[in-house]
Amino acid sequence: MNHKLTKLAWMVDWQENEVFFHVNNSFEYGKFQTFAVGFSQRGLLSRTDFCVFSYVQNLYKQVYDTYTSRVPNHIFIDTIQNCATIHMDANTIAFRRKFDTCDPQDIVFHSGTMYLVWWRIDSLLDWRNNFTMMPNISEQNQGVLPLQLLRADKILINEKPHHLNKIEVHLDDVVVPPAETTYWCKIQQLEPWLINAKHHIIQFEPLIDNEDLVHHMEVFQCVANNVEISTFNGPCKDMPTYGRLCSKVMALWAMGAGSFTYPKEAGLPIGGEGFNPHIRLEVHFNNPKLKSGCIDSSGMRIKVVSKLRRYDAAIMELGLEYTDKMAIPPGQIAFPLYGYCIAECTELALPKSGIVIFGSQLHTHLRGVRVLTRHFRGAEELPEINRDDFFSHHYQEIRQLRYKPQVLPGDALVTTCYYDTRGYSIATLGGFSISDEMCVNYIHYYPATELEVCKSSISDKSLNNFFEYMKKTKYNLSKWCSFKKLSFNSLESNEYK
């Protein structure tokens, strides 16, 4: 949390299963007397678990473990107090809380997306019979932050400076079109020093000009034999056909994500003998207000090392193909779609020792609310690859996995996405527009294989058979209903003759 000079930091104690929190500049040296930090499933004030801190210098300090109900106009003091204060003064709050307090009024901390709700006021709360009214809070003194609270430990780069270098691939003052969806592509040539010798990518980070317009970005390697590739800069729909050869993912970013760092034993290969000297940047602009005249030079900064690591890493795309066959009915609260990386594919593509997955980025568009990838070995289900029960398309990090699963040849991976289409009157189809949908898990793994995409889509034959069946069933049902109606009318007329 960073609101002006107010900051929240936290540290996870995996052995004790608890989190230590530190809030700096909470009360602003007496300007505020009450500060609340809460944990919510979807970022709302309703059904939120709050730690409420009150402080008056040299006079009073108190902490309350509280909660709100479905209608958040009251705050209730919990019968079990689980906000354990470590320190509180006129400027600082430090406290700790268990992952799972076994209290039904407390939110259980988990490794998916959590929503931190905070607010503060310049007075003390008026507690009466263990509850109080929710105070009036100014807009600038409250907020909601999506975050991964139980995240893997941060990876530090320890390479020597003379082994470390960086490249940038970004747009050049592109005028963003006044259209809801634009995919902009730039194909550029790598610098000679990078082409001449193999390097490892060990970190990439976004360079964002317009946070309200850039939805996601990807950098692709061009893989082309005996095909000449030239530079290009323009809408992806106008890109020459050779641009389709630039489709091997090297780096990616989506809304809410930050930098991504590879584990010390692996790096993504770039450059060297046989490596095509061209890469492609693709930026998805989402411009629902049809703004015009916006200039953008967004892109990626990529850090590379010349001293190679033990393993070549790679990125694999799991989930569903982006086609109209990926259809979601309107008015659904949690409609599931399933994408399969089948055992036959991994049997052929993976090495005998398998692969180790160390990172995962779940991805949908506006309607996705829950995403998970399950792992099967024969009839046995193993621990999940990744899960986010409170997924938000505004917060799509590439997450380091604390548990790093090993996937062997013959294993199957099933990615399931759940969609909320309440408020929509027509079906949602799969596609590239923000108003379409996707179901993807980009997994980062080592050692590298040739398998870049392991996704599924219902076959045209199966779909045609289904619609033929439905058409015949509907026709037969219609005939049956007409027959029953006719029989009833005949019976009715006979009875009254």
VEXDREN-2710 file (C-alpha; in Angstrom, 1 decimal):
% VEXDREN-2710
k/r/px/py/pz
1/MET/0.0/0.0/0.0
2/ASN/1.4/3.4/-0.9
3/HIS/-1.0/6.3/-0.4
4/LYS/1.1/9.5/-0.3
5/LEU/3.6/8.5/2.4
6/THR/1.6/5.7/4.0
7/LYS/3.2/2.3/3.3
8/LEU/2.4/-1.3/4.2
9/ALA/5.1/-3.9/4.3
10/TRP/4.8/-7.6/5.3
11/MET/6.9/-10.7/6.0
12/VAL/5.7/-14.3/5.9
13/ASP/6.8/-16.7/8.6
14/TRP/6.2/-20.1/6.9
15/GLN/7.3/-22.1/10.0
16/GLU/4.9/-20.4/12.3
17/ASN/2.2/-19.9/9.6
18/GLU/1.8/-16.2/10.3
19/VAL/2.3/-12.8/8.7
20/PHE/4.0/-9.8/10.2
21/PHE/2.7/-6.4/9.0
22/HIS/4.2/-3.0/9.3
23/VAL/2.3/0.2/8.5
24/ASN/4.4/3.4/8.3
25/ASN/2.8/6.9/8.6
26/SER/-0.5/5.4/9.7
27/PHE/-1.7/8.2/12.0
28/GLU/0.5/10.9/10.6
29/TYR/1.6/12.0/14.0
30/GLY/-1.8/12.7/15.4
31/LYS/-3.7/13.9/12.3
32/PHE/-5.7/10.6/12.4
33/GLN/-6.8/8.6/15.5
34/THR/-8.2/5.5/13.8
35/PHE/-6.6/3.3/11.2
36/ALA/-8.1/0.1/9.9
37/VAL/-6.6/-2.7/7.7
38/GLY/-9.0/-5.3/6.5
39/PHE/-8.9/-8.5/4.4
40/SER/-11.8/-9.0/1.9
41/GLN/-12.6/-11.7/-0.6
42/ARG/-13.5/-9.3/-3.5
43/GLY/-12.4/-5.9/-2.1
44/LEU/-15.7/-4.8/-0.7
45/LEU/-16.4/-3.4/2.7
46/SER/-19.0/-6.2/3.3
47/ARG/-18.0/-9.4/5.0
48/THR/-14.5/-8.0/5.6
49/ASP/-12.1/-9.0/8.5
50/PHE/-10.7/-5.7/10.0
51/CYS/-7.9/-5.0/12.4
52/VAL/-8.9/-1.5/13.8
53/PHE/-6.2/0.5/15.5
54/SER/-6.9/3.6/17.7
55/TYR/-4.2/5.9/19.0
56/VAL/-4.2/9.2/20.9
57/GLN/-0.6/10.2/21.9
58/ASN/0.2/9.9/25.6
59/LEU/-3.4/9.0/26.3
60/TYR/-4.8/6.0/24.6
61/LYS/-4.1/3.1/22.3
62/GLN/-6.1/0.0/21.4
63/VAL/-6.6/-2.6/18.7
64/TYR/-9.8/-4.4/17.9
65/ASP/-10.3/-7.6/15.8
66/THR/-13.6/-6.8/14.0
67/TYR/-15.7/-7.8/11.0
68/THR/-18.6/-6.5/8.9
69/SER/-21.6/-8.4/7.8
70/ARG/-23.3/-8.6/4.4
71/VAL/-24.5/-5.0/4.8
72/PRO/-21.4/-3.0/6.0
73/ASN/-23.1/-0.2/7.9
74/HIS/-21.9/-1.7/11.2
75/ILE/-18.5/-2.9/12.5
76/PHE/-18.7/-5.7/15.0
77/ILE/-16.0/-6.7/17.6
78/ASP/-15.0/-10.3/17.1
79/THR/-15.4/-12.6/20.2
80/ILE/-11.9/-13.9/19.5
81/GLN/-9.1/-11.3/19.1
82/ASN/-6.5/-12.3/16.5
83/CYS/-4.8/-9.0/15.7
84/ALA/-1.7/-9.3/17.8
85/THR/-0.1/-5.9/18.2
86/ILE/3.7/-5.8/18.3
87/HIS/4.1/-2.0/18.3
88/MET/2.0/1.1/18.0
89/ASP/3.0/4.8/18.1
90/ALA/2.0/8.1/16.6
91/ASN/3.3/7.1/13.2
92/THR/3.7/3.3/13.1
93/ILE/1.7/0.1/13.5
94/ALA/3.3/-3.4/13.7
95/PHE/1.1/-6.5/14.2
96/ARG/0.9/-10.1/13.3
97/ARG/-1.8/-12.6/12.3
98/LYS/-2.0/-16.4/11.7
99/PHE/-2.8/-17.7/8.3
100/ASP/-5.8/-19.5/9.7
101/THR/-7.1/-18.4/13.1
102/CYS/-9.9/-21.1/13.1
103/ASP/-12.3/-18.1/13.6
104/PRO/-15.3/-18.1/11.2
105/GLN/-15.3/-14.3/11.3
106/ASP/-11.7/-14.1/10.0
107/ILE/-10.5/-14.4/6.4
108/VAL/-8.1/-17.4/5.9
109/PHE/-4.9/-16.2/4.2
110/HIS/-4.1/-18.1/1.0
111/SER/-1.7/-17.9/-1.9
112/GLY/-4.2/-16.6/-4.4
113/THR/-5.3/-13.0/-4.9
114/MET/-6.4/-11.3/-1.7
115/TYR/-7.9/-7.8/-1.3
116/LEU/-6.6/-5.5/1.3
117/VAL/-9.1/-2.8/2.4
118/TRP/-7.9/0.2/4.4
119/TRP/-9.3/3.4/5.8
120/ARG/-8.6/6.0/8.5
121/ILE/-10.5/8.8/10.2
122/ASP/-9.5/11.7/12.5
123/SER/-11.5/10.6/15.5
124/LEU/-12.1/7.5/17.7
125/LEU/-14.9/5.1/17.0
126/ASP/-17.9/5.1/19.4
127/TRP/-18.2/1.5/20.5
128/ARG/-21.5/0.4/22.1
129/ASN/-22.3/-3.2/23.0
130/ASN/-19.4/-4.5/20.9
131/PHE/-20.4/-2.7/17.7
132/THR/-20.2/0.7/16.1
133/MET/-21.5/2.4/13.0
134/MET/-19.2/2.4/9.9
135/PRO/-17.9/6.0/9.9
136/ASN/-18.0/8.4/7.0
137/ILE/-14.7/8.1/5.2
138/SER/-13.3/10.5/2.7
139/GLU/-12.3/9.1/-0.7
140/GLN/-8.6/10.0/-0.2
141/ASN/-8.4/8.2/3.1
142/GLN/-9.6/4.7/2.0
143/GLY/-8.6/2.2/-0.7
144/VAL/-8.5/-1.3/-1.9
145/LEU/-5.4/-3.2/-3.1
146/PRO/-5.2/-6.6/-4.7
147/LEU/-2.1/-8.5/-3.6
148/GLN/-0.6/-12.0/-3.2
149/LEU/-0.1/-12.0/0.5
150/LEU/1.4/-15.5/0.8
151/ARG/4.0/-15.2/-2.0
152/ALA/7.2/-17.1/-2.5
153/ASP/10.4/-15.5/-1.3
154/LYS/11.8/-12.8/-3.5
155/ILE/14.6/-13.9/-5.8
156/LEU/17.6/-11.6/-5.9
157/ILE/20.0/-11.2/-8.8
158/ASN/23.5/-12.0/-7.6
159/GLU/25.4/-11.9/-10.9
160/LYS/28.6/-9.9/-11.2
161/PRO/28.1/-6.6/-13.0
162/HIS/30.3/-7.5/-15.9
163/HIS/28.1/-10.6/-16.6
164/LEU/24.9/-8.5/-16.5
165/ASN/23.4/-6.5/-19.4
166/LYS/20.0/-5.3/-20.5
167/ILE/18.0/-4.6/-23.6
168/GLU/14.8/-2.7/-24.2
169/VAL/12.1/-3.3/-26.6
170/HIS/9.4/-0.7/-26.7
171/LEU/7.1/1.2/-29.1
172/ASP/8.2/4.6/-30.5
173/ASP/5.6/7.3/-29.8
174/VAL/2.7/5.3/-31.2
175/VAL/-0.6/7.3/-31.5
176/VAL/-3.1/4.9/-29.9
177/PRO/-6.1/4.5/-32.2
178/PRO/-9.6/5.6/-30.8
179/ALA/-10.8/2.0/-30.9
180/GLU/-11.8/-0.3/-28.1
181/THR/-9.3/-3.0/-29.0
182/THR/-5.9/-2.5/-30.8
183/TYR/-3.0/-4.9/-31.0
184/TRP/0.1/-3.1/-32.0
185/CYS/3.2/-5.0/-33.2
186/LYS/6.8/-4.0/-33.5
187/ILE/9.4/-6.3/-35.1
188/GLN/13.0/-5.2/-34.4
189/GLN/16.5/-6.6/-34.7
190/LEU/18.6/-7.5/-31.8
191/GLU/22.0/-5.9/-31.2
192/PRO/25.0/-7.7/-32.6
193/TRP/26.6/-8.5/-29.2
194/LEU/23.5/-10.4/-28.3
195/ILE/23.2/-12.3/-31.6
196/ASN/26.8/-13.4/-31.6
197/ALA/26.7/-15.3/-28.3
198/LYS/24.1/-17.1/-26.3
199/HIS/22.8/-15.4/-23.2
200/HIS/20.2/-16.1/-20.6
201/ILE/17.3/-13.8/-19.8
202/ILE/17.1/-13.7/-15.9
203/GLN/14.6/-10.9/-15.4
204/PHE/12.1/-8.8/-17.4
205/GLU/10.0/-5.8/-16.3
206/PRO/7.3/-3.6/-17.9
207/LEU/7.8/-0.1/-19.1
208/ILE/4.3/1.4/-19.1
209/ASP/3.3/4.8/-20.5
210/ASN/-0.5/4.7/-20.2
211/GLU/-1.7/2.4/-17.4
212/ASP/-5.3/3.0/-18.3
213/LEU/-4.7/1.8/-21.9
214/VAL/-2.1/-1.0/-21.9
215/HIS/-3.9/-4.2/-21.1
216/HIS/-1.1/-6.7/-21.7
217/MET/2.2/-7.1/-23.6
218/GLU/4.2/-10.0/-25.0
219/VAL/7.7/-10.3/-26.5
220/PHE/8.1/-13.1/-29.1
221/GLN/11.1/-14.8/-30.6
222/CYS/11.1/-15.1/-34.4
223/VAL/11.7/-18.7/-35.5
224/ALA/12.2/-18.8/-39.2
225/ASN/14.3/-21.0/-41.5
226/ASN/15.0/-19.7/-45.0
227/VAL/12.5/-16.9/-44.6
228/GLU/13.6/-13.3/-44.6
229/ILE/12.2/-11.2/-41.8
230/SER/12.2/-7.4/-41.8
231/THR/11.4/-4.8/-39.2
232/PHE/7.8/-3.7/-38.8
233/ASN/5.9/-1.1/-36.7
234/GLY/2.1/-0.9/-37.0
235/PRO/-1.2/-2.5/-36.1
236/CYS/-0.8/-6.3/-35.9
237/LYS/-3.7/-6.8/-38.4
238/ASP/-1.5/-5.1/-41.0
239/MET/1.6/-7.1/-40.2
240/PRO/3.2/-9.0/-43.1
241/THR/2.7/-12.8/-43.0
242/TYR/6.3/-13.4/-41.9
243/GLY/5.3/-11.9/-38.6
244/ARG/3.4/-15.0/-37.7
245/LEU/6.8/-16.8/-37.4
246/CYS/7.5/-14.5/-34.5
247/SER/5.3/-16.4/-32.0
248/LYS/7.5/-18.1/-29.4
249/VAL/6.9/-16.3/-26.1
250/MET/10.0/-14.7/-24.4
251/ALA/8.5/-12.2/-22.0
252/LEU/5.0/-11.2/-21.0
253/TRP/3.1/-8.8/-18.8
254/ALA/-0.5/-8.1/-17.9
255/MET/-2.4/-5.6/-15.8
256/GLY/-1.2/-5.5/-12.2
257/ALA/2.0/-7.4/-12.7
258/GLY/5.5/-6.2/-12.0
259/SER/8.9/-7.6/-12.8
260/PHE/9.6/-11.3/-13.0
261/THR/12.9/-12.9/-12.0
262/TYR/14.1/-16.4/-12.9
263/PRO/15.4/-18.8/-10.2
264/LYS/19.2/-19.0/-9.9
265/GLU/19.4/-22.3/-11.7
266/ALA/17.6/-21.3/-14.9
267/GLY/17.4/-18.6/-17.6
268/LEU/15.5/-18.2/-20.9
269/PRO/18.0/-18.5/-23.8
270/ILE/18.4/-15.6/-26.2
271/GLY/21.0/-15.1/-29.0
272/GLY/23.8/-17.3/-30.2
273/GLU/24.2/-19.7/-33.2
274/GLY/20.9/-20.4/-35.0
275/PHE/18.9/-17.7/-33.1
276/ASN/17.0/-15.5/-35.4
277/PRO/18.1/-11.9/-34.9
278/HIS/14.5/-10.5/-34.8
279/ILE/12.0/-10.3/-32.0
280/ARG/8.4/-9.0/-31.9
281/LEU/6.7/-6.9/-29.3
282/GLU/2.9/-7.0/-29.2
283/VAL/1.0/-4.5/-27.1
284/HIS/-2.7/-4.9/-26.5
285/PHE/-4.4/-1.4/-26.0
286/ASN/-7.8/-1.5/-24.4
287/ASN/-9.5/1.9/-25.1
288/PRO/-13.2/1.6/-24.1
289/LYS/-13.6/5.4/-23.9
290/LEU/-12.2/5.7/-27.4
291/LYS/-9.6/8.3/-26.4
292/SER/-7.8/9.9/-29.2
293/GLY/-4.3/11.6/-29.4
294/CYS/-2.7/9.4/-26.7
295/ILE/1.0/8.8/-27.3
296/ASP/2.5/5.5/-26.1
297/SER/6.0/4.0/-26.0
298/SER/5.4/1.1/-23.7
299/GLY/7.5/-2.1/-23.8
300/MET/9.8/-4.3/-21.8
301/ARG/13.2/-4.1/-20.2
302/ILE/15.0/-7.4/-20.3
303/LYS/18.1/-8.3/-18.2
304/VAL/20.4/-10.9/-19.6
305/VAL/23.6/-12.6/-18.4
306/SER/26.5/-13.9/-20.5
307/LYS/27.5/-16.5/-17.9
308/LEU/24.9/-19.2/-18.6
309/ARG/23.0/-21.0/-15.9
310/ARG/22.5/-24.7/-15.5
311/TYR/19.1/-25.0/-17.3
312/ASP/17.5/-23.4/-20.4
313/ALA/14.0/-22.3/-19.3
314/ALA/10.9/-22.0/-21.5
315/ILE/7.3/-20.8/-21.4
316/MET/4.4/-23.0/-22.3
317/GLU/0.8/-21.9/-22.8
318/LEU/-2.0/-24.1/-21.3
319/GLY/-5.8/-23.7/-21.5
320/LEU/-8.2/-23.1/-24.3
321/GLU/-7.8/-21.9/-27.9
322/TYR/-9.3/-18.5/-28.6
323/THR/-12.2/-19.4/-30.9
324/ASP/-15.9/-18.8/-31.0
325/LYS/-16.4/-22.4/-29.8
326/MET/-15.3/-21.1/-26.4
327/ALA/-18.8/-19.8/-25.7
328/ILE/-20.2/-18.7/-22.3
329/PRO/-23.9/-18.2/-21.8
330/PRO/-25.2/-14.9/-20.3
331/GLY/-26.5/-14.7/-16.7
332/GLN/-24.1/-17.2/-15.2
333/ILE/-22.5/-16.7/-11.8
334/ALA/-19.6/-19.2/-12.2
335/PHE/-19.7/-20.9/-15.6
336/PRO/-16.7/-23.3/-16.0
337/LEU/-14.7/-24.0/-19.2
338/TYR/-11.9/-26.6/-19.3
339/GLY/-8.7/-26.6/-21.3
340/TYR/-6.7/-29.8/-21.5
341/CYS/-3.0/-30.5/-22.0
342/ILE/-3.5/-34.2/-22.6
343/ALA/-1.2/-37.1/-21.5
344/GLU/-0.5/-38.0/-25.1
345/CYS/1.1/-34.6/-25.7
346/THR/3.3/-34.6/-22.6
347/GLU/4.3/-38.3/-23.4
348/LEU/5.8/-37.2/-26.7
349/ALA/7.2/-33.8/-25.8
350/LEU/8.7/-34.0/-22.3
351/PRO/12.0/-35.5/-21.4
352/LYS/12.1/-38.7/-19.3
353/SER/13.0/-36.7/-16.2
354/GLY/10.1/-34.3/-16.8
355/ILE/10.0/-30.6/-16.3
356/VAL/10.0/-28.4/-13.2
357/ILE/7.4/-25.5/-13.2
358/PHE/8.6/-22.5/-11.2
359/GLY/6.3/-19.7/-12.4
360/SER/2.7/-19.3/-13.5
361/GLN/0.5/-16.5/-14.9
362/LEU/-3.2/-17.1/-15.0
363/HIS/-5.1/-15.0/-17.6
364/THR/-8.6/-14.2/-18.6
365/HIS/-10.5/-11.0/-19.7
366/LEU/-13.3/-9.1/-18.0
367/ARG/-15.5/-12.0/-16.9
368/GLY/-13.0/-14.4/-15.4
369/VAL/-13.4/-14.8/-11.6
370/ARG/-11.6/-18.0/-10.8
371/VAL/-8.8/-20.0/-12.5
372/LEU/-6.9/-23.1/-11.6
373/THR/-4.6/-25.8/-13.2
374/ARG/-4.8/-29.3/-11.9
375/HIS/-2.2/-32.0/-12.3
376/PHE/-2.9/-35.7/-13.0
377/ARG/-0.7/-38.7/-13.2
378/GLY/-2.8/-41.6/-14.4
379/ALA/-5.7/-41.9/-12.1
380/GLU/-4.0/-40.0/-9.3
381/GLU/-4.5/-36.2/-8.8
382/LEU/-1.3/-34.5/-7.6
383/PRO/-1.1/-31.0/-5.9
384/GLU/-2.4/-28.2/-8.1
385/ILE/0.0/-26.2/-10.3
386/ASN/-1.7/-22.9/-9.5
387/ARG/-5.0/-21.7/-8.2
388/ASP/-6.7/-18.3/-7.7
389/ASP/-10.2/-18.5/-6.3
390/PHE/-10.5/-14.7/-6.3
391/PHE/-8.9/-13.9/-9.7
392/SER/-9.1/-10.4/-11.0
393/HIS/-8.2/-9.4/-14.5
394/HIS/-6.8/-6.2/-13.0
395/TYR/-4.1/-8.1/-11.2
396/GLN/-2.4/-10.8/-13.3
397/GLU/1.0/-11.3/-11.9
398/ILE/3.5/-14.0/-13.1
399/ARG/3.7/-15.7/-9.7
400/GLN/6.8/-17.5/-8.4
401/LEU/5.6/-20.9/-7.2
402/ARG/6.8/-21.9/-3.7
403/TYR/5.9/-25.5/-4.5
404/LYS/7.6/-26.3/-7.8
405/PRO/5.7/-29.3/-9.3
406/GLN/7.5/-31.8/-11.5
407/VAL/5.5/-32.8/-14.6
408/LEU/6.5/-36.2/-16.1
409/PRO/5.8/-37.6/-19.6
410/GLY/2.3/-38.9/-19.6
411/ASP/1.0/-36.4/-17.0
412/ALA/-2.1/-34.4/-17.9
413/LEU/-2.8/-30.7/-16.9
414/VAL/-6.3/-29.4/-16.8
415/THR/-6.9/-25.6/-16.7
416/THR/-10.4/-24.5/-15.5
417/CYS/-11.7/-21.0/-15.8
418/TYR/-14.9/-19.8/-14.2
419/TYR/-16.8/-16.8/-15.6
420/ASP/-19.4/-14.4/-14.1
421/THR/-21.7/-13.2/-16.9
422/ARG/-24.5/-11.7/-14.8
423/GLY/-25.6/-8.5/-16.4
424/TYR/-24.8/-9.6/-19.9
425/SER/-27.7/-10.4/-22.4
426/ILE/-25.7/-12.3/-25.1
427/ALA/-23.2/-15.1/-25.1
428/THR/-19.5/-14.3/-24.7
429/LEU/-17.2/-15.9/-27.2
430/GLY/-13.5/-16.7/-27.2
431/GLY/-11.3/-14.1/-28.9
432/PHE/-8.7/-11.4/-28.6
433/SER/-10.9/-8.4/-27.8
434/ILE/-11.4/-7.4/-24.2
435/SER/-15.1/-8.0/-24.7
436/ASP/-14.2/-11.6/-25.7
437/GLU/-12.8/-14.2/-23.3
438/MET/-9.6/-16.2/-22.8
439/CYS/-8.6/-19.1/-20.5
440/VAL/-4.8/-19.3/-20.2
441/ASN/-2.1/-20.3/-17.9
442/TYR/1.4/-19.4/-19.0
443/ILE/3.8/-21.7/-17.1
444/HIS/7.5/-21.0/-16.8
445/TYR/9.6/-24.2/-16.5
446/TYR/12.9/-25.9/-17.1
447/PRO/14.5/-27.7/-18.9
448/ALA/13.2/-26.2/-22.2
449/THR/11.3/-28.4/-24.7
450/GLU/9.8/-27.8/-28.1
451/LEU/6.2/-27.8/-26.7
452/GLU/5.1/-24.2/-26.7
453/VAL/1.3/-24.6/-26.6
454/CYS/-0.6/-27.4/-25.0
455/LYS/-4.2/-26.3/-25.3
456/SER/-7.5/-27.8/-26.4
457/SER/-10.7/-26.9/-28.3
458/ILE/-13.8/-28.9/-29.0
459/SER/-13.6/-30.5/-32.4
460/ASP/-15.8/-29.2/-35.2
461/LYS/-17.2/-32.7/-35.8
462/SER/-18.3/-33.0/-32.1
463/LEU/-19.8/-29.6/-32.2
464/ASN/-21.7/-30.2/-35.4
465/ASN/-23.0/-33.5/-34.0
466/PHE/-24.2/-31.8/-30.9
467/PHE/-26.1/-29.1/-32.8
468/GLU/-27.6/-31.7/-35.1
469/TYR/-28.7/-33.7/-32.1
470/MET/-30.2/-30.6/-30.4
471/LYS/-32.0/-29.6/-33.6
472/LYS/-33.5/-33.1/-34.0
473/THR/-34.4/-33.2/-30.3
474/LYS/-36.0/-29.8/-30.4
475/TYR/-38.0/-30.8/-33.5
476/ASN/-39.1/-34.1/-32.0
477/LEU/-40.0/-32.4/-28.7
478/SER/-42.0/-29.8/-30.6
479/LYS/-43.9/-32.5/-32.4
480/TRP/-44.5/-34.3/-29.1
481/CYS/-45.8/-31.2/-27.4
482/SER/-48.1/-30.5/-30.4
483/PHE/-49.4/-34.0/-30.3
484/LYS/-50.1/-33.8/-26.5
485/LYS/-51.9/-30.5/-27.0
486/LEU/-54.0/-31.9/-29.8
487/SER/-54.9/-35.0/-27.7
488/PHE/-55.9/-32.9/-24.8
489/ASN/-58.0/-30.6/-26.9
490/SER/-59.7/-33.7/-28.5
491/LEU/-60.4/-35.2/-25.1
492/GLU/-61.7/-32.0/-23.8
493/SER/-64.2/-31.6/-26.7
494/ASN/-65.4/-35.2/-26.3
495/GLU/-66.1/-34.7/-22.7
496/TYR/-68.4/-31.8/-23.3
497/LYS/-70.3/-33.2/-26.3
END
